[in-house]
Amino acid sequence: MRQTPYIALMIFSLIILLIDFYSYKGLKKIKLNLNSSTKKVFSILFWTIPLLIIATLFFLFTFREKADPRYAMVYFHYFSGSFLLLYIPKLLFVLFNLFDDLFHFGKYLVLKINKAKLNNSEGDKISRSTFLTRVGFVIAGIPFLSIAYGIGWGRFNFIIRKSNLYYSNLPKEFNGFKIAQISDFHLGSYAGNIDKVEEVVNLINEHNPDLIVFTGDLVNNLASEIEPYLPVLSKLKAKYGMYSILGNHDYGEYVRWSSPVKKRENIEQLIKNEEEIGFEMLMNSAAKITIGKSSISIIGVENWGLPPFPQYGNLNKALQNIDDSEFKILLSHDPTHWDAEVVSKTNIDLTLSGHTHGAQFGIEIPGWRWSPVNLRYKQWGGVYRNGKQVLNVNTGIGFIGFPGRIGMPPEVGLITLKNSNTKIIKSGFL
């Protein structure tokens, strides 16, 4: 047994118990008309939950290497969803309760310093005034309901996010060319919800795209995650074909393989599965789409990300034999690749990326969109422009880590290319 991780788990468990202790203390301040039997049942249920959370945490950690990798992430989702649903509201409630206690403690000290006499009425006022605690209890319900919605409905609230991109150098034959971009499916997280995957497929096909591109992370780790969904995904249709690249999860980097050979076999099987769906895999390579006498190039690189993410992408290799004057679309999973190797270093017109998931949490109002993931990624969701070069970051169709989406719905990007000198229209959604 490695001691350091278990010590960290014990510290984390202690923090959980402290949050519950202070939450329980705060709930006792809110006077509820409950009989003694009901209070006893409530207390038992209250303390059963943290004990179950801690026991599950130790169980998952102890047997993580023995668990079937196909289901390990599903088990973790059950844990992470339950934990966040319960403890983010509790933590918020604890903060309000702490402020309430500090307020009354400060008031008590002031009265002591002034040598004021604490009569019964004043004493009642200090002990019974639980305004902040009550406010905290009500406000804690907001993240509870939000997380519950994100897990129950938000993760499958699929939308089409439309973008019109204008280029003066786009061949006229491609004016109105529609590209459906999907990214970060993480099929292993769907836990057999084939109907949801079919809903995505139908949503894409309804818009009759000219081209479908997938920008990485079809699975969490294993090629076998695709197999239940092959018949459904094979129904995807696009007039001028479908292209795909690999994301960081597609390489199986987060699984302990018995040998390098097994890891390589997994990647090869994943590629075969994607080809069975109908995708042409672009592995530091390119393809050409021709309409009439004009053509554009679709370029795809393997994953290229800032550490700790792997850098298998080779853009120079992918650009070999590409006509420099041709309109070019690059598929690159990680948006950090755009600033690092694309902008000002190439004349690639449009780059399509994914990877960020928009943190699966955000806020969107007309004209403004925010996610905490912007602390890590300069370009994290939507359309970005640097001179004549454009990047579109798709915030993904799937989920991982947290089994939900809050204010950051799973999206299919529908990009329409137009020949024009007018400015890029900001992306919208339907």
C-alpha positions in Angstrom: 0.0 0.0 0.0 1.4 3.4 -1.0 1.1 5.6 2.1 1.1 9.1 0.6 -2.1 8.7 -1.5 -3.9 7.2 1.4 -2.8 10.0 3.7 -4.2 12.5 1.1 -7.5 10.6 1.1 -7.6 10.7 4.9 -7.1 14.5 4.9 -9.8 14.8 2.2 -12.1 12.7 4.3 -11.4 14.9 7.3 -12.4 18.0 5.3 -15.6 16.3 4.3 -16.4 15.5 7.9 -15.6 19.1 9.0 -18.0 20.4 6.3 -20.7 18.1 7.4 -20.1 18.9 11.1 -20.4 22.6 10.5 -23.4 22.1 8.1 -25.1 20.1 10.8 -24.4 22.7 13.4 -25.9 25.4 11.1 -29.0 23.3 10.4 -29.6 23.1 14.2 -29.6 26.9 14.4 -32.6 26.9 12.0 -35.5 26.0 14.3 -37.7 23.4 12.7 -40.8 22.0 14.2 -39.8 18.4 14.2 -40.6 15.8 16.8 -37.8 13.8 18.5 -38.3 10.7 16.3 -38.0 12.7 13.1 -35.0 14.5 14.3 -33.3 11.2 15.1 -34.0 9.8 11.7 -32.8 13.0 10.1 -29.5 12.8 12.1 -28.9 9.2 11.1 -29.5 10.0 7.4 -27.4 13.1 7.5 -24.3 11.3 8.9 -24.9 8.2 6.7 -24.2 10.2 3.6 -20.7 11.4 4.4 -19.7 7.9 5.7 -20.9 6.4 2.4 -19.1 9.0 0.4 -15.8 8.4 2.2 -16.2 4.6 2.0 -16.9 4.8 -1.7 -13.9 7.1 -2.2 -11.5 4.6 -0.5 -13.1 1.7 -2.4 -12.7 3.4 -5.8 -9.1 4.2 -5.0 -8.2 0.8 -3.7 -9.7 -1.2 -6.5 -9.1 1.3 -9.4 -6.4 -0.8 -11.0 -8.5 -3.9 -10.8 -11.7 -2.3 -12.3 -12.6 -2.9 -15.9 -11.5 0.2 -17.7 -14.7 0.2 -19.7 -16.7 0.9 -16.6 -14.2 2.6 -14.3 -15.2 6.1 -15.6 -18.9 5.3 -15.2 -18.3 4.3 -11.5 -16.3 7.5 -11.0 -19.2 9.5 -12.6 -21.6 8.1 -10.0 -19.2 9.2 -7.3 -18.3 12.7 -8.7 -21.9 13.5 -9.5 -23.1 12.6 -6.0 -20.3 14.4 -4.3 -20.7 17.6 -6.3 -24.5 17.5 -5.9 -24.2 17.3 -2.1 -21.0 19.2 -1.2 -21.0 22.3 -3.3 -24.4 23.4 -1.7 -23.1 22.3 1.7 -19.9 24.4 1.2 -21.9 27.4 0.3 -24.2 26.9 3.3 -21.1 26.6 5.5 -19.8 29.9 4.3 -23.0 31.8 5.1 -23.2 30.0 8.5 -19.6 31.0 9.2 -20.3 34.6 8.4 -23.3 34.5 10.7 -21.2 33.1 13.5 -18.5 35.6 13.0 -21.1 38.4 13.0 -22.6 37.3 16.3 -19.2 36.6 17.8 -18.1 40.1 16.9 -21.2 41.6 18.3 -20.7 39.6 21.6 -17.1 41.0 21.9 -18.3 44.5 21.3 -20.9 44.1 24.1 -18.2 42.6 26.4 -15.7 45.4 25.7 -18.3 48.0 26.4 -19.2 46.1 29.5 -22.8 46.1 28.5 -25.2 43.9 30.4 -26.4 40.9 28.4 -30.0 40.7 29.5 -32.3 37.9 28.5 -33.8 39.7 25.5 -30.3 40.6 24.1 -29.1 37.0 24.6 -32.1 35.7 22.7 -31.4 38.1 19.9 -27.8 36.9 19.6 -28.7 33.2 19.7 -31.8 33.3 17.6 -30.8 35.8 14.9 -29.8 33.3 12.2 -30.6 35.5 9.2 -27.4 34.7 7.3 -27.7 31.0 8.0 -31.2 31.0 6.7 -30.2 32.9 3.6 -27.4 30.4 3.1 -29.8 27.5 3.3 -32.0 29.0 0.6 -29.1 30.0 -1.6 -27.5 26.6 -1.3 -30.5 25.3 -3.0 -29.5 27.1 -6.2 -26.3 25.0 -7.0 -28.1 21.9 -5.8 -30.9 22.4 -8.3 -28.4 23.5 -11.0 -26.2 20.4 -10.6 -29.3 18.1 -10.4 -30.5 19.6 -13.7 -27.0 19.3 -15.3 -26.9 15.6 -14.4 -30.5 14.8 -15.2 -31.1 16.8 -18.3 -28.3 19.3 -19.1 -25.9 16.6 -20.4 -28.3 15.5 -23.1 -29.8 18.9 -24.0 -28.2 18.9 -27.5 -28.1 22.1 -29.5 -27.0 23.2 -32.9 -24.5 26.2 -32.7 -24.5 28.0 -36.0 -21.6 30.1 -37.3 -21.4 31.9 -40.7 -17.7 32.4 -41.6 -16.9 34.8 -44.5 -13.7 34.6 -46.6 -12.7 36.6 -49.6 -10.5 33.7 -50.9 -13.1 31.0 -50.6 -13.8 29.4 -54.1 -17.2 30.5 -55.3 -18.2 26.8 -55.8 -17.9 26.5 -52.0 -20.1 29.4 -51.1 -22.7 28.1 -48.7 -20.7 25.0 -47.9 -21.9 23.5 -44.6 -19.6 21.8 -42.2 -21.0 19.9 -39.2 -18.4 19.8 -36.4 -18.6 17.3 -33.5 -16.0 16.9 -30.9 -15.3 15.1 -27.6 -18.1 12.5 -27.7 -16.5 10.4 -24.9 -18.7 7.5 -25.7 -17.7 5.5 -22.7 -19.5 8.0 -20.5 -22.9 7.4 -22.2 -23.3 4.1 -20.3 -25.5 2.4 -22.9 -27.7 5.4 -23.8 -27.8 4.5 -27.4 -30.9 6.6 -27.9 -29.0 9.7 -27.0 -26.3 9.0 -29.5 -29.0 8.4 -32.1 -30.5 11.8 -31.2 -27.2 13.4 -32.0 -26.9 11.5 -35.3 -30.5 12.6 -36.3 -29.8 16.2 -35.3 -26.8 16.3 -37.6 -28.4 14.5 -40.6 -31.5 16.8 -40.4 -29.2 19.7 -41.4 -27.8 17.9 -44.5 -24.2 19.0 -44.0 -21.8 18.9 -46.9 -19.0 17.8 -44.7 -18.8 16.2 -41.2 -15.7 16.5 -39.2 -14.9 15.0 -35.8 -12.2 16.8 -33.8 -11.1 14.1 -31.3 -11.9 12.2 -28.1 -14.4 9.8 -29.4 -13.7 7.6 -26.4 -12.6 8.0 -22.8 -9.8 5.4 -23.2 -10.8 2.2 -25.0 -11.7 1.4 -28.6 -14.3 -1.1 -27.3 -16.4 1.9 -26.0 -17.4 2.6 -29.6 -18.8 -0.9 -30.4 -22.3 -0.5 -28.9 -22.8 2.7 -31.0 -21.3 1.6 -34.3 -24.7 0.8 -36.0 -26.1 4.2 -35.0 -23.0 6.3 -35.8 -22.8 4.6 -39.2 -26.0 6.4 -40.1 -24.1 9.8 -40.3 -24.2 11.2 -43.8 -22.5 14.1 -45.5 -22.4 14.8 -49.3 -18.6 15.3 -49.5 -17.5 12.9 -46.8 -16.5 12.7 -43.2 -13.1 13.2 -41.6 -11.7 12.6 -38.1 -8.6 13.1 -36.0 -7.5 11.7 -32.6 -7.7 13.6 -29.3 -5.7 13.0 -26.2 -8.1 10.4 -24.7 -8.1 8.4 -27.9 -4.6 7.2 -27.3 -5.5 5.3 -24.1 -3.0 7.4 -22.2 -5.0 7.1 -19.0 -5.1 3.3 -18.7 -2.3 1.0 -17.3 -1.6 -1.3 -20.2 0.0 -4.7 -19.7 2.4 -3.9 -22.6 3.0 -1.2 -25.3 1.7 -3.7 -27.8 -1.7 -3.8 -26.1 -1.8 0.0 -26.1 -0.9 0.1 -29.8 -3.6 -2.5 -30.6 -6.2 -0.4 -28.9 -5.3 2.6 -31.1 -5.4 0.5 -34.2 -8.8 -0.9 -33.3 -10.1 2.6 -32.6 -9.0 3.7 -36.0 -10.7 0.7 -37.6 -13.9 1.5 -35.7 -13.9 5.1 -36.8 -13.3 4.0 -40.4 -16.3 1.5 -40.1 -18.4 4.5 -39.1 -17.4 6.2 -42.3 -14.7 8.6 -41.2 -11.5 9.0 -43.1 -8.7 9.3 -40.5 -6.3 12.2 -40.9 -3.1 11.3 -39.1 -0.8 14.2 -39.9 -2.2 14.0 -43.4 -4.6 15.8 -45.7 -7.4 15.3 -48.1 -8.9 17.3 -50.9 -12.5 18.1 -51.6 -13.3 19.2 -55.1 -16.4 20.9 -56.5 -16.4 21.7 -60.2 -12.9 23.1 -61.0 -12.1 24.2 -57.5 -10.9 22.4 -54.4 -10.1 23.0 -50.7 -7.8 21.0 -48.4 -8.8 19.3 -45.2 -5.8 18.9 -43.0 -5.7 16.7 -39.9 -3.0 16.4 -37.2 -2.7 14.0 -34.3 -3.1 15.5 -30.8 -0.9 18.5 -30.1 -1.3 20.1 -26.7 0.7 21.9 -24.1 2.1 19.7 -21.3 0.9 17.4 -19.8 -0.9 16.6 -23.0 0.9 14.7 -25.7 2.4 16.3 -28.8 2.0 13.8 -31.6 0.9 16.3 -34.1 3.2 17.1 -37.0 1.8 20.0 -38.9 4.7 20.3 -41.3 4.2 16.7 -42.4 0.4 17.3 -42.8 1.1 20.3 -45.0 3.3 18.4 -47.5 2.0 18.5 -51.0 -0.6 21.1 -50.2 -1.0 24.0 -52.7 -0.1 27.1 -50.7 -2.7 29.1 -52.5 -5.6 26.7 -51.7 -8.2 27.3 -49.1 -7.2 25.2 -46.0 -9.2 23.8 -43.1 -7.1 22.3 -40.2 -8.5 19.8 -37.7 -6.5 20.0 -34.5 -8.0 18.7 -31.2 -6.4 21.1 -28.8 -7.0 24.8 -29.4 -3.6 25.8 -27.9 -2.1 24.4 -31.1 -3.6 27.4 -33.0 -1.4 30.0 -31.2 1.6 27.8 -31.0 2.0 26.6 -34.6 -0.8 28.0 -36.8 -1.3 31.7 -36.4 1.2 33.9 -38.3 3.3 30.7 -39.1 1.0 29.3 -41.8 -1.8 30.6 -44.0 -4.4 28.1 -42.8 -7.7 29.8 -43.1 -9.8 27.9 -40.6 -8.9 25.7 -37.7 -11.4 23.5 -35.9 -10.7 22.3 -32.4 -12.4 20.9 -29.3 -10.9 19.6 -26.1 -12.0 22.2 -23.5 -15.6 21.0 -23.0 -16.2 24.6 -21.9 -15.5 23.0 -18.5 -19.1 21.6 -18.9 -20.1 24.7 -16.9 -20.7 28.3 -17.9 -23.0 31.2 -18.3 -24.4 32.5 -21.6 -26.5 35.5 -22.4 -26.9 37.2 -25.8 -23.6 38.8 -26.6 -21.6 37.3 -23.7 -20.4 33.8 -22.8 -18.2 32.8 -19.9 -16.7 29.6 -18.4 -14.1 29.1 -15.7 -12.1 27.2 -18.3 -10.9 30.5 -19.7 -8.5 30.6 -16.8 -6.6 27.7 -18.6 -7.4 28.3 -22.3 -7.3 31.6 -24.1 -9.5 30.2 -26.8 -12.1 27.8 -25.2 -15.4 28.1 -27.0 -16.8 29.7 -30.1 -15.2 31.7 -33.0 -11.8 33.5 -32.6 -10.0 35.6 -35.3 -6.4 36.7 -35.8 -6.1 38.7 -39.0 -7.5 36.5 -41.7 -7.2 33.3 -39.8 -10.1 31.9 -37.8 -10.4 29.3 -35.0 -13.6 27.6 -34.0 -13.5 25.8 -30.6 -16.4 23.3 -30.2 -17.2 22.7 -26.5 -18.1 19.1 -27.1 -21.1 16.7 -27.3 -20.1 14.4 -24.4 -18.9 14.7 -20.8 -16.2 13.2 -18.6 -15.2 13.7 -14.9 -18.5 15.3 -14.0 -21.6 13.5 -15.5 -23.4 16.7 -16.4 -23.4 20.0 -18.1 -24.6 23.3 -16.5 -25.0 26.3 -18.8 -22.7 24.7 -21.3 -25.0 22.4 -23.4 -23.6 19.7 -25.6 -23.3 21.1 -29.1 -23.0 20.3 -32.7 -21.3 23.0 -34.6 -22.8 24.0 -38.0 -20.4 26.2 -39.9 -21.4 27.8 -43.2 -18.6 29.0 -45.3 -19.4 32.1 -47.4 -17.5 34.0 -50.1 -17.6 37.6 -48.9 -15.4 40.5 -47.7 -17.8 41.3 -44.9 -16.9 40.6 -41.2 -17.4 37.3 -39.5 -20.7 37.0 -37.9 -20.5 35.9 -34.2 -21.6 32.3 -33.5 -25.1 31.8 -32.3 -27.2 28.8 -31.3 -30.6 27.3 -31.9 
